[in-house]
Amino acid sequence: MSARCTFHIGPFYFGIPVEAVQEVLRGQTLTPVPLAPPAVKGLLNLRGDIVTVIDLRETLGIPHTGAGSPPLHVLVRDRGEVVSLCVDRIGEVAEAEDSLFESPPETLQGTARELIRGAYKLSDRLLLVLDVSKAMETAERGSSAGSSSTGGLTCE
């Protein structure tokens, strides 16, 4: 059985391994980074440590919806580095049987398909498992699902 910390970005429901999550913050002041890739939203000061903030909407090609609630920051540790993933809402810790894990849905295309490890079909929705390492690499090199000719995540 796998435990996933879940969160929402628009209509999509994502999960990452619970052991990768350091903490969740809200209402942080960001420092912009000139000439940074579009998915790098800025930097935040976390008790003296500088943390890169990644806009998952940009990385996954999910359109921004305009003014809404300020994003939440899910701080994750990957390969010794802490980064903040901007999400709309935090979910719960979801547990799913490993036997329910499936390949990424065929409807995912382009970079978005590369960033999703797979999915769990839950009783009421689909839980997309985000590959944190690949999302970090994609954001930092400046490519995103939205910049791909095949597009990003769409709600069908």
Helices and strands as residue ranges (DSSP letters): E 2-9, E 12-17, G 18-20, E 21-26, E 40-46, E 49-55, H 56-60, E 72-78, E 81-87, E 89-96, G 98-100, E 101-102, H 110-115, E 116-121, E 126-130, H 132-141, G 145-147
